[in-house]
Amino acid sequence: MAILSQQGVRGEPKAALPTDAEILAQLDRIRFSAEFEAPERARKFLAYIIEETVAGRADRIKAYSIATEVFGRDSSFDAQMDPAVRIEAGRIRRALERYYLVAGRNDPIVIRIPKGAYVPTFERHASAGTETTLRPSADAEPISSAERPRRSWTWGAIAALAFALGGLAANTLLHPTTSAENASNSDRVRPNIPKLVVTPFEDLSGTPQSAMITRGLADEVVGRIARFKEIIVVTHENTRDSPETTDDPAYALEGRVRIDGERLRLGIRLVRRSDRSVVWVSNYDESLETNKIIDLQEKAAAAVATAVAQPYGVVFQANATQFTHSIPDDWEAYACTLAYYGYRGDLNPQTHGSVQECLQEATRQFPNYSTAWALLSMTYIDELRFRYRLDSSSSVSLERAIEAAARAVELDPQDVRALQAQMLTLFFRGEVDAALAVGARAFAINPNDTELAGEYGFRLALSGQWRPGCELVSETVARNPGPVGYFEAALAVCSYINGDYAAAERWAHLADLRANPIYRVILLAILGKLGKSDKAREERKWLEANVPGFLNNIRKEVALRIRRSEDQERFIEGLREAGVSIPEM
């Protein structure tokens, strides 16, 4: 049986491992719960892998056996070509996380499917918080980084925040300011944004080697987190002798390093300083034999920084959840950035307008806030690329986007969100080489920012560099803990250009951005290639009803996004086969 090692958050041994009967009882508790949001096939999948593990047949749990015994696929199933099993596994992981956050908080047994594996693990519930592991089970079937699941949470909260901020500019959430207050704000670089203190990591082994590794890991983590401009990282030394103020960091990142023979384990937890409650816990395991010490430190620190500091990371999740109940004084502008990422979850035009107004007000109140200018620029770009406002001039949207992006970069040339906005404005202005150069520079500054990496990868792909670009997008889907519908739609385009129309349809259905016109166009082309005329007719009707006249100029719309003429024609082929009338060139 594959069981995680039992170790308490503070190092004390846990209770005895769960029995088979306890595990099966927990399985029933989960799959019959209304809070376990998974379709019937996913419930059968979960039951199968747990029952096989309990029966001592964990070594049989492979993508092939799941596909044939649970999904009813025939012997020709190829896991490398068909992502059905890994997609379903990701859905189960997300459903399990939600279940334990909502209904299963006090359940006695915690069941997980580790990243990179299909073999489940079981442990008794840790009272200090939910623990995850970044190391695959030793007997699990390895899967590529592109197949690994993303961490998820209840995104309804942040979507609600986006709508709640809709009246910011006209109402009282961003309080009206006097001329004196505006003058004061103009001197501020940014409004309140989260602060995180990284405390000195604890060396549990007490050897010269472990002491050196521990110090290096802490320094590397600080350096990696500091590259994210939407969070401020400070060290313990910065806060140790300072009087306590309301501006103190709200969260502390604590680490413990243990070396056991040739194995290293880094234990990380994020703690809310006000009450010492544990917000998030994770472990990172690595072999000292196969890595140089510096490489090991960089790899572990990158994983920690990505999980904690990126958009949709654990700090952002905690704040978004808190802000749906009440927004603290002087945090409204930061709440606008949270609302932007909430809008990114479904790219809904109604939410878009609210978020854009919010960011406009944020830049008025804090004209030196680079990130707000960058996100505002991207809302203008979205008017153009997603055709939200067909009654307005797209050239005006692009001009506004260019101005806002230039302001963001001027304020902070190292802010990758500002560079991301600049990359997009250059791309849609037709300056593709310049756009990719900016994207490459931003990616070099912070390769752990998955939002930037995915957008840069998609620009590479649409410029004709499909293989490296699509690989970056795929890595983003695997590593980004937030809603990734936009990037799943990008993978649908990647699969389409690669000629795998069945995979393209699967990615499109996973993306499910039903309110977005360009998503509908992507799905329409895919349905055309698959010969699904009835469904294609439904998509055409939606586009004609919701964005009238859009398809009349579809060749220009495709050329705006897909840069090579041969790729444009391949995409237009699908639209033509879906029944769209497109004149020959």
C-alpha positions as CSV (number, residue, x, y, z in Angstrom):
1,M,0.0,0.0,0.0
2,A,1.3,3.5,-0.9
3,I,1.2,5.5,2.3
4,L,2.8,8.9,3.0
5,S,5.2,9.0,5.8
6,Q,3.5,10.1,9.0
7,Q,5.0,13.2,10.4
8,G,3.3,16.0,12.4
9,V,3.7,19.6,11.5
10,R,6.0,20.2,14.4
11,G,7.9,16.9,14.0
12,E,6.0,14.7,16.5
13,P,4.9,11.3,15.3
14,K,1.3,10.9,14.2
15,A,-1.2,8.2,15.2
16,A,-1.1,4.8,13.6
17,L,-1.6,4.5,9.8
18,P,-5.2,4.2,8.6
19,T,-6.6,0.7,8.4
20,D,-8.1,-0.7,5.2
21,A,-11.6,-0.5,6.7
22,E,-11.1,3.1,7.7
23,I,-9.9,4.0,4.2
24,L,-12.9,2.3,2.5
25,A,-15.2,4.1,4.9
26,Q,-13.6,7.4,4.0
27,L,-14.0,6.6,0.3
28,D,-17.8,6.1,0.8
29,R,-17.9,9.3,2.8
30,I,-16.3,11.3,0.0
31,R,-18.0,9.8,-3.1
32,F,-21.5,10.1,-1.6
33,S,-21.0,13.7,-0.4
34,A,-22.7,16.5,-2.3
35,E,-19.5,18.6,-1.7
36,F,-17.4,16.1,-3.8
37,E,-18.0,17.9,-7.1
38,A,-17.1,15.2,-9.6
39,P,-19.0,13.4,-12.4
40,E,-19.9,9.7,-12.1
41,R,-16.9,8.6,-14.1
42,A,-14.5,10.4,-11.8
43,R,-16.2,8.8,-8.7
44,K,-15.7,5.3,-10.3
45,F,-12.0,6.3,-11.1
46,L,-11.5,7.2,-7.4
47,A,-13.1,4.0,-6.2
48,Y,-11.0,1.9,-8.5
49,I,-7.6,3.3,-7.6
50,I,-8.4,3.1,-3.8
51,E,-9.8,-0.4,-3.9
52,E,-6.9,-1.6,-6.0
53,T,-4.4,0.0,-3.6
54,V,-6.1,-1.5,-0.5
55,A,-6.1,-4.9,-2.2
56,G,-2.3,-4.7,-2.6
57,R,-2.4,-4.1,-6.3
58,A,-1.1,-0.5,-6.5
59,D,1.6,-1.6,-9.0
60,R,-1.2,-2.3,-11.5
61,I,-2.6,1.3,-11.4
62,K,-1.5,2.8,-14.7
63,A,-3.2,5.1,-17.2
64,Y,-3.8,2.1,-19.4
65,S,-5.5,0.0,-16.7
66,I,-7.7,2.9,-15.7
67,A,-8.7,3.6,-19.3
68,T,-9.6,0.1,-20.0
69,E,-11.1,-1.0,-16.7
70,V,-12.9,2.2,-15.7
71,F,-13.5,4.2,-18.9
72,G,-14.2,1.1,-21.1
73,R,-11.5,1.9,-23.7
74,D,-10.2,-0.9,-25.9
75,S,-6.7,-2.3,-26.0
76,S,-5.5,0.3,-28.5
77,F,-5.6,3.1,-25.8
78,D,-2.4,5.1,-25.8
79,A,-1.8,7.4,-22.8
80,Q,0.7,9.5,-24.7
81,M,-1.9,10.4,-27.4
82,D,-5.1,10.5,-25.3
83,P,-5.1,12.7,-22.2
84,A,-8.4,11.4,-20.9
85,V,-7.0,9.7,-17.8
86,R,-4.8,12.5,-16.7
87,I,-7.5,15.1,-17.3
88,E,-9.9,13.1,-15.1
89,A,-7.2,12.6,-12.5
90,G,-6.8,16.4,-12.3
91,R,-10.5,16.8,-11.9
92,I,-10.5,14.4,-9.0
93,R,-7.6,16.1,-7.3
94,R,-9.4,19.4,-7.5
95,A,-12.6,17.9,-6.2
96,L,-10.8,16.3,-3.3
97,E,-9.1,19.5,-2.3
98,R,-12.5,21.3,-2.4
99,Y,-14.1,18.5,-0.4
100,Y,-11.5,18.7,2.4
101,L,-11.8,22.5,2.5
102,V,-15.6,22.4,2.8
103,A,-17.2,19.2,4.1
104,G,-14.2,17.1,5.1
105,R,-12.3,19.5,7.4
106,N,-12.8,17.2,10.3
107,D,-12.8,13.8,8.6
108,P,-10.4,11.3,10.2
109,I,-8.7,10.2,7.0
110,V,-7.2,12.3,4.2
111,I,-7.0,10.7,0.8
112,R,-4.9,12.3,-2.0
113,I,-3.6,11.5,-5.4
114,P,0.0,12.8,-5.4
115,K,1.1,15.0,-8.3
116,G,2.7,12.9,-11.0
117,A,1.0,9.7,-10.0
118,Y,-2.3,7.8,-10.0
119,V,-1.7,5.8,-6.9
120,P,-3.5,7.3,-3.9
121,T,-2.0,8.0,-0.5
122,F,-3.7,7.9,2.9
123,E,-3.0,9.6,6.2
124,R,-4.8,10.6,9.4
125,H,-6.0,14.2,9.4
126,A,-3.4,16.7,10.5
127,S,-4.9,19.2,12.9
128,A,-2.6,22.0,11.8
129,G,-3.7,22.2,8.2
130,T,-3.7,20.3,5.0
131,E,-0.4,19.1,3.8
132,T,0.6,18.3,0.2
133,T,3.7,16.7,-1.2
134,L,5.6,17.8,-4.3
135,R,7.3,14.4,-4.6
136,P,5.7,11.6,-6.6
137,S,5.1,8.2,-4.9
138,A,8.0,5.8,-5.5
139,D,5.8,3.2,-7.1
140,A,3.7,5.6,-9.2
141,E,3.6,5.8,-12.9
142,P,5.5,9.0,-13.9
143,I,3.8,11.5,-16.1
144,S,5.2,14.5,-17.8
145,S,5.1,18.0,-16.3
146,A,2.4,18.9,-18.8
147,E,0.1,16.3,-17.3
148,R,0.4,17.4,-13.7
149,P,-2.6,18.9,-12.1
150,R,-3.1,22.4,-10.9
151,R,-4.0,23.3,-7.4
152,S,-7.5,24.7,-7.1
153,W,-9.9,26.4,-4.7
154,T,-13.3,27.9,-4.7
155,W,-13.1,30.4,-7.5
156,G,-16.6,31.7,-7.0
157,A,-15.2,33.9,-4.2
158,I,-12.9,35.8,-6.4
159,A,-15.4,36.0,-9.2
160,A,-17.9,37.5,-6.8
161,L,-15.2,40.0,-5.8
162,A,-14.9,41.1,-9.4
163,F,-18.6,41.8,-9.6
164,A,-18.6,43.5,-6.2
165,L,-16.0,46.0,-7.4
166,G,-18.1,46.9,-10.4
167,G,-19.3,50.2,-8.8
168,L,-15.9,51.2,-7.5
169,A,-15.5,54.3,-9.7
170,A,-19.0,55.6,-9.1
171,N,-19.7,54.4,-5.6
172,T,-18.0,54.5,-2.2
173,L,-15.6,51.5,-2.2
174,L,-12.7,53.6,-3.4
175,H,-13.5,56.6,-1.2
176,P,-13.6,60.0,-2.8
177,T,-10.4,61.9,-2.1
178,T,-9.6,65.6,-1.7
179,S,-7.0,67.4,-3.8
180,A,-4.6,67.2,-0.9
181,E,-5.1,63.5,-0.6
182,N,-4.6,63.0,-4.4
183,A,-1.3,64.9,-4.1
184,S,-0.2,62.7,-1.3
185,N,-1.1,59.5,-3.2
186,S,0.8,60.7,-6.3
187,D,4.0,60.4,-4.2
188,R,3.2,56.8,-3.3
189,V,4.7,54.0,-5.4
190,R,1.9,51.6,-4.7
191,P,-1.1,51.2,-2.4
192,N,-1.2,48.5,0.3
193,I,-0.2,45.1,-1.1
194,P,0.6,41.9,0.8
195,K,3.8,41.6,2.8
196,L,5.4,38.3,3.6
197,V,8.2,37.8,6.0
198,V,10.5,34.9,5.4
199,T,11.9,33.7,8.7
200,P,15.3,31.9,9.0
201,F,14.8,28.3,8.1
202,E,15.3,25.7,10.8
203,D,18.1,23.1,10.4
204,L,16.8,19.9,11.9
205,S,19.9,17.8,11.1
206,G,22.5,20.0,12.7
207,T,25.4,19.1,10.4
208,P,27.8,21.5,8.6
209,Q,26.3,20.4,5.3
210,S,22.7,20.8,6.4
211,A,23.5,24.2,7.9
212,M,25.0,25.4,4.6
213,I,22.0,24.0,2.6
214,T,19.5,25.6,5.0
215,R,21.0,29.1,4.7
216,G,21.2,28.8,1.0
217,L,17.6,27.7,0.6
218,A,16.3,30.6,2.7
219,D,18.3,33.1,0.7
220,E,17.2,31.6,-2.6
221,V,13.5,31.6,-1.6
222,V,13.7,35.3,-0.7
223,G,15.3,36.1,-4.0
224,R,12.7,34.1,-6.0
225,I,9.7,35.6,-4.2
226,A,11.1,39.2,-4.6
227,R,10.7,38.8,-8.4
228,F,7.0,38.9,-8.0
229,K,5.9,42.6,-7.9
230,E,2.4,41.9,-6.5
231,I,3.8,40.9,-3.1
232,I,6.5,42.5,-0.9
233,V,8.9,40.1,0.8
234,V,10.9,41.0,3.8
235,T,13.4,39.0,5.9
236,H,13.1,38.3,9.6
237,E,15.9,40.7,10.3
238,N,13.9,43.6,8.8
239,T,11.1,43.1,11.3
240,R,12.8,41.7,14.4
241,D,13.6,45.1,16.1
242,S,10.9,47.2,14.6
243,P,7.9,48.3,16.6
244,E,4.7,46.5,15.7
245,T,2.5,48.4,13.3
246,T,-0.6,47.8,11.2
247,D,1.8,47.7,8.2
248,D,3.5,44.6,9.5
249,P,3.6,41.5,7.2
250,A,0.3,39.5,7.6
251,Y,2.0,36.2,6.7
252,A,5.2,34.4,7.6
253,L,6.9,31.7,5.6
254,E,8.7,29.2,7.7
255,G,10.9,26.4,6.5
256,R,12.5,23.3,8.0
257,V,15.3,21.3,6.4
258,R,16.1,17.7,7.2
259,I,18.8,15.6,5.6
260,D,18.5,11.8,6.0
261,G,21.4,10.0,4.3
262,E,21.2,11.1,0.7
263,R,17.7,12.5,0.9
264,L,16.7,16.1,1.6
265,R,13.3,17.2,2.7
266,L,12.3,20.9,2.8
267,G,9.1,21.5,4.8
268,I,7.4,24.8,4.1
269,R,4.4,26.4,5.8
270,L,2.7,29.7,5.5
271,V,1.4,31.1,8.8
272,R,-1.1,33.9,9.4
273,R,0.8,36.0,12.0
274,S,-2.2,37.4,13.8
275,D,-3.3,34.0,15.2
276,R,-0.5,31.6,14.1
277,S,-3.0,29.6,12.0
278,V,-1.4,27.5,9.3
279,V,-2.7,28.6,5.9
280,W,-0.7,26.2,3.7
281,V,1.8,23.4,4.1
282,S,4.0,21.6,1.5
283,N,7.0,19.3,1.4
284,Y,9.8,19.2,-1.2
285,D,11.8,16.0,-1.4
286,E,15.0,15.6,-3.4
287,S,18.0,13.3,-3.7
288,L,21.4,14.8,-2.8
289,E,23.0,12.2,-5.1
290,T,21.6,13.4,-8.3
291,N,21.8,17.1,-7.9
292,K,24.4,19.7,-7.3
293,I,23.7,21.6,-4.1
294,I,23.1,25.0,-5.9
295,D,20.8,23.4,-8.5
296,L,18.9,21.7,-5.7
297,Q,18.4,24.9,-3.8
298,E,17.3,26.8,-7.0
299,K,14.8,24.1,-7.9
300,A,13.3,23.9,-4.4
301,A,13.1,27.7,-4.1
302,A,11.4,28.1,-7.5
303,A,8.7,25.6,-6.5
304,V,8.1,27.4,-3.2
305,A,8.0,30.9,-4.8
306,T,5.6,29.8,-7.6
307,A,3.2,28.2,-5.1
308,V,3.3,31.2,-2.7
309,A,3.7,34.4,-4.6
310,Q,2.3,34.1,-8.1
311,P,-1.1,35.3,-9.0
312,Y,-3.6,32.6,-7.7
313,G,-0.9,31.5,-5.3
314,V,-1.7,30.8,-1.6
315,V,-1.2,34.4,-0.5
316,F,-3.6,35.7,-3.2
317,Q,-6.1,33.0,-2.4
318,A,-6.1,33.9,1.3
319,N,-6.6,37.6,0.6
320,A,-9.3,37.1,-2.1
321,T,-11.3,34.9,0.3
322,Q,-11.0,37.5,3.0
323,F,-11.9,40.5,0.8
324,T,-15.2,38.9,-0.4
325,H,-16.4,39.5,3.2
326,S,-14.9,42.9,3.7
327,I,-12.2,45.0,2.2
328,P,-9.8,46.6,4.8
329,D,-9.3,50.3,4.7
330,D,-6.8,51.4,2.1
331,W,-6.7,48.0,0.4
332,E,-9.3,48.8,-2.4
333,A,-6.7,49.3,-5.1
334,Y,-5.1,46.0,-4.4
335,A,-8.6,44.4,-4.4
336,C,-8.8,45.6,-8.0
337,T,-5.9,43.5,-8.9
338,L,-7.5,40.5,-7.3
339,A,-10.7,41.2,-9.2
340,Y,-8.7,41.3,-12.4
341,Y,-7.5,37.7,-11.8
342,G,-11.0,36.8,-11.0
343,Y,-12.2,38.1,-14.3
344,R,-9.4,36.0,-16.0
345,G,-11.2,32.9,-14.8
346,D,-14.0,33.1,-17.3
347,L,-13.2,36.2,-19.5
348,N,-16.7,37.4,-19.2
349,P,-17.4,40.8,-20.9
350,Q,-19.7,41.9,-18.1
351,T,-17.0,41.4,-15.5
352,H,-14.4,42.9,-17.8
353,G,-16.1,46.3,-17.7
354,S,-16.3,46.3,-13.9
355,V,-12.7,45.4,-13.5
356,Q,-11.5,48.0,-16.0
357,E,-13.4,50.8,-14.2
358,C,-11.9,49.6,-10.9
359,L,-8.3,49.7,-12.4
360,Q,-8.9,53.1,-14.0
361,E,-9.8,54.5,-10.5
362,A,-6.8,52.7,-8.9
363,T,-4.4,54.3,-11.4
364,R,-6.0,57.7,-10.7
365,Q,-5.6,57.3,-7.0
366,F,-2.1,55.7,-7.2
367,P,-0.5,57.0,-10.4
368,N,2.8,55.3,-9.6
369,Y,1.4,51.8,-9.1
370,S,3.0,49.9,-12.0
371,T,1.0,46.7,-11.7
372,A,-2.4,48.5,-11.9
373,W,-1.3,50.3,-15.1
374,A,-0.2,46.9,-16.5
375,L,-3.4,45.2,-15.7
376,L,-5.4,48.2,-17.0
377,S,-3.4,47.9,-20.3
378,M,-4.4,44.3,-20.6
379,T,-8.1,45.1,-20.1
380,Y,-7.8,47.5,-23.1
381,I,-6.1,44.7,-25.1
382,D,-8.9,42.4,-24.2
383,E,-11.4,44.8,-25.8
384,L,-9.5,44.4,-29.0
385,R,-8.6,40.7,-29.0
386,F,-11.9,39.4,-27.5
387,R,-14.1,41.9,-29.3
388,Y,-16.0,42.9,-26.2
389,R,-17.0,46.3,-27.6
390,L,-17.7,46.0,-31.3
391,D,-19.3,49.5,-31.2
392,S,-16.1,51.2,-30.2
393,S,-12.9,51.7,-32.2
394,S,-10.3,49.0,-31.8
395,S,-7.6,51.5,-32.6
396,V,-8.6,53.5,-29.6
397,S,-8.4,50.4,-27.3
398,L,-4.9,49.7,-28.7
399,E,-3.8,53.2,-28.2
400,R,-5.0,53.2,-24.6
401,A,-3.3,49.8,-24.0
402,I,0.0,51.1,-25.4
403,E,-0.1,54.2,-23.2
404,A,-0.9,52.2,-20.1
405,A,1.8,49.6,-20.8
406,A,4.4,52.3,-21.4
407,R,3.5,53.9,-18.1
408,A,3.8,50.6,-16.3
409,V,7.2,49.8,-17.8
410,E,8.5,53.4,-17.1
411,L,7.5,53.0,-13.5
412,D,9.1,49.6,-13.0
413,P,11.2,48.1,-15.9
414,Q,11.6,44.9,-13.8
415,D,7.8,44.3,-13.3
416,V,7.0,41.3,-15.5
417,R,3.4,42.2,-15.5
418,A,4.3,45.5,-17.1
419,L,6.5,43.7,-19.6
420,Q,3.7,41.3,-20.3
421,A,1.4,44.2,-21.1
422,Q,4.0,45.7,-23.4
423,M,4.5,42.4,-25.2
424,L,0.8,42.2,-25.9
425,T,0.6,45.7,-27.2
426,L,3.5,45.2,-29.5
427,F,2.1,41.9,-30.8
428,F,-1.3,43.4,-31.7
429,R,0.4,46.4,-33.2
430,G,2.1,43.9,-35.6
431,E,5.6,44.3,-34.2
432,V,6.0,40.6,-33.5
433,D,9.8,40.4,-33.2
434,A,9.8,43.3,-30.7
435,A,7.0,41.6,-28.8
436,L,8.8,38.3,-28.5
437,A,12.0,40.1,-27.4
438,V,10.1,41.8,-24.6
439,G,8.5,38.5,-23.7
440,A,11.9,36.8,-23.6
441,R,13.3,39.5,-21.3
442,A,10.3,39.2,-18.9
443,F,10.6,35.4,-18.9
444,A,14.3,35.7,-18.0
445,I,13.5,38.0,-15.1
446,N,10.9,35.6,-13.6
447,P,10.4,32.2,-15.2
448,N,8.4,31.1,-12.2
449,D,5.5,33.5,-13.1
450,T,3.2,31.2,-14.8
451,E,0.8,33.9,-16.1
452,L,3.7,35.5,-17.9
453,A,5.1,32.2,-19.1
454,G,1.8,31.1,-20.5
455,E,1.1,34.3,-22.4
456,Y,4.7,34.5,-23.7
457,G,4.4,30.8,-24.9
458,F,1.1,31.5,-26.7
459,R,2.7,34.5,-28.5
460,L,5.5,32.3,-29.6
461,A,3.1,29.7,-30.9
462,L,0.9,32.2,-32.7
463,S,4.0,33.6,-34.3
464,G,4.8,30.2,-35.8
465,Q,7.1,28.7,-33.1
466,W,4.4,26.2,-32.2
467,R,6.5,23.6,-30.5
468,P,8.4,25.7,-27.9
469,G,5.4,28.0,-27.4
470,C,2.9,25.2,-26.8
471,E,5.2,23.5,-24.4
472,L,5.4,26.7,-22.3
473,V,1.6,26.9,-22.4
474,S,1.3,23.3,-21.3
475,E,3.7,23.9,-18.4
476,T,1.5,26.8,-17.4
477,V,-1.6,24.7,-17.2
478,A,0.3,22.2,-15.1
479,R,1.8,24.7,-12.7
480,N,-0.8,27.5,-12.4
481,P,-3.0,27.0,-9.4
482,G,-5.8,29.2,-10.6
483,P,-8.4,29.0,-13.3
484,V,-6.6,28.3,-16.6
485,G,-9.4,28.3,-19.1
486,Y,-7.6,30.8,-21.3
487,F,-4.5,28.6,-21.5
488,E,-6.6,25.5,-22.1
489,A,-8.2,27.3,-25.0
490,A,-4.6,28.1,-26.2
491,L,-3.8,24.3,-26.0
492,A,-6.9,23.7,-28.1
493,V,-5.4,26.0,-30.8
494,C,-2.1,24.1,-30.4
495,S,-3.7,20.8,-30.9
496,Y,-5.7,22.1,-33.9
497,I,-2.6,23.3,-35.7
498,N,-1.0,20.0,-34.9
499,G,-3.9,18.2,-36.7
500,D,-5.2,16.5,-33.5
501,Y,-8.7,17.7,-33.7
502,A,-10.1,15.3,-31.1
503,A,-7.5,16.6,-28.5
504,A,-8.4,20.2,-29.6
505,E,-12.0,19.6,-28.8
506,R,-11.2,18.1,-25.4
507,W,-9.1,21.1,-24.5
508,A,-11.8,23.5,-25.7
509,H,-14.4,21.8,-23.6
510,L,-12.1,21.9,-20.6
511,A,-11.6,25.7,-21.1
512,D,-15.3,26.3,-21.2
513,L,-15.2,30.1,-21.7
514,R,-18.7,30.2,-23.1
515,A,-19.2,34.0,-22.8
516,N,-16.0,34.8,-24.8
517,P,-16.5,35.3,-28.6
518,I,-13.0,34.2,-29.6
519,Y,-13.4,30.9,-27.6
520,R,-16.5,30.3,-29.7
521,V,-14.6,30.9,-32.9
522,I,-11.9,28.4,-31.8
523,L,-14.5,25.8,-31.0
524,L,-16.3,26.4,-34.3
525,A,-13.1,25.7,-36.3
526,I,-12.6,22.5,-34.4
527,L,-16.1,21.3,-34.9
528,G,-15.8,22.0,-38.6
529,K,-12.7,19.8,-38.8
530,L,-14.5,17.0,-36.9
531,G,-17.5,17.2,-39.2
532,K,-19.9,18.0,-36.3
533,S,-22.2,20.2,-38.3
534,D,-25.1,20.4,-35.8
535,K,-22.9,21.6,-33.0
536,A,-21.1,24.0,-35.4
537,R,-24.5,25.4,-36.4
538,E,-25.1,26.2,-32.7
539,E,-21.8,28.1,-32.4
540,R,-22.5,30.1,-35.5
541,K,-26.0,31.1,-34.2
542,W,-24.4,32.2,-30.9
543,L,-21.9,34.4,-32.7
544,E,-24.4,35.9,-35.0
545,A,-26.7,36.7,-32.0
546,N,-24.1,38.0,-29.6
547,V,-21.4,39.5,-31.9
548,P,-23.4,40.4,-35.1
549,G,-21.2,40.9,-38.2
550,F,-18.1,39.4,-36.5
551,L,-17.8,36.5,-38.9
552,N,-18.1,38.8,-41.9
553,N,-14.6,39.9,-41.4
554,I,-13.2,36.7,-39.9
555,R,-10.1,36.5,-42.2
556,K,-8.8,39.8,-40.8
557,E,-9.7,38.7,-37.3
558,V,-7.7,35.5,-37.7
559,A,-4.7,37.4,-39.2
560,L,-4.7,39.7,-36.2
561,R,-3.9,36.7,-33.9
562,I,-2.2,34.0,-36.0
563,R,0.8,35.6,-37.8
564,R,1.9,33.1,-40.5
565,S,-0.2,32.9,-43.6
566,E,-0.1,29.1,-43.8
567,D,-1.3,28.8,-40.2
568,Q,-4.1,31.3,-40.9
569,E,-5.3,29.3,-43.9
570,R,-5.2,26.1,-41.8
571,F,-7.4,27.7,-39.2
572,I,-9.8,29.2,-41.8
573,E,-10.2,25.8,-43.3
574,G,-12.0,24.6,-40.2
575,L,-14.2,27.6,-40.2
576,R,-15.1,27.1,-43.8
577,E,-15.9,23.4,-43.1
578,A,-18.1,24.6,-40.2
579,G,-20.3,26.5,-42.6
580,V,-18.8,30.0,-42.4
581,S,-18.8,31.8,-45.7
582,I,-15.2,33.0,-46.3
583,P,-14.1,34.4,-49.7
584,E,-10.9,33.1,-51.2
585,M,-7.9,35.4,-51.0
